[in-house]
Amino acid sequence: MHRTQDLIESVGSRFLVDSELLARTTTALAECERASSACAAGMLADKDADALREAITQNLDCADVTATTARLLVRGDDTQRPLLTAQLGACLIACRDAHELCGRHASHREHCRICSETAGTAAEACEALLTALKR
């Protein structure tokens, strides 16, 4: 996370939140994006892939939303606060949904357990950053 924080600080972010919180959030989102993508691929390879369609779609959506949110946060500034707040809200929904849906499969699919955990961590990070933005 230090590199992410160093990067955020080096570009002179005009985003008026703590750089450590911003780095922690973007790191959690990047991990969630990777886990969601991998989990979707794992479910697509499953013999019961058709039964997992909802979870696959949710994971792909979560991967896209978390990746976009992380990119916006790294380059964002306070002039874009309404956009960033709305994007974080959407990301929070996607992460919570992935956490819950993959949590249902976590006991018998390791990739779902990992995805559920990373999505839960990302949701917590989004909540913390949203709280900071409201101050």
C-alpha positions, -999 to +999 in steps of 0.1 A: +000+000+000+029+024+005+035+025-032-001+034-038+000+061-012+033+074-025+018+075-060-012+094-048+009+119-030+034+123-059+007+134-084-004+162-061-039+149-056-063+177-049-087+153-032-092+165+003-091+132+022-063+114+039-039+099+014-036+067+035-074+062+034-074+068-003-046+044-008-062+017+014-094+021-006-079+019-040-058-011-030-088-029-016-107-022-048-079-035-070-078-067-050-115-071-052-114-065-090-088-093-094-107-117-071-141-110-088-126-116-122-109-148-112-140-160-094-161-154-124-136-174-145-137-202-120-175-204-120-175-203-158-152-234-158-175-252-133-197-280-147-227-261-131-219-228-148-254-223-160-267-224-124-241-199-114-251-173-140-263-147-115-231-149-095-209-148-126-227-117-139-225-101-104-187-108-102-181-093-137-201-062-128-182-059-095-149-063-113-158-035-137-171-011-111-142-016-087-116-011-114-133+021-126-138+034-091-101+029-083-090+047-114-113+077-106-101+079-070-064+079-080-068+108-103-097+125-087-099+159-070-126+177-050-140+194-080-153+159-089-166+151-054-203+145-066-192+121-093-167+103-069-193+100-042-219+086-066-193+062-080-183+051-045-219+045-037-223+023-068-191+005-059-203-002-024-235-018-037-215-040-062-190-051-034-218-059-009-236-079-035-205-099-045-197-104-008-231-118-001-236-138-033-201-154-033-205-160+004-233-185-004-208-206-024-178-200-001-180-234+017-175-254-014-156-231-038-123-216-026-124-188-052-159-178-039-145-176-004-116-154-015-139-132-036-164-128-008-137-118+017-121-093-007-155-078-016-163-074+020-130-056+027-136-034-004-171-026+009-157-016+043-131+006+026-158+023+004-179+030+035-150+046+053-141+068+024-178+078+019-179+088+056-147+109+052-162+126+021-193+136+040-172+156+065 
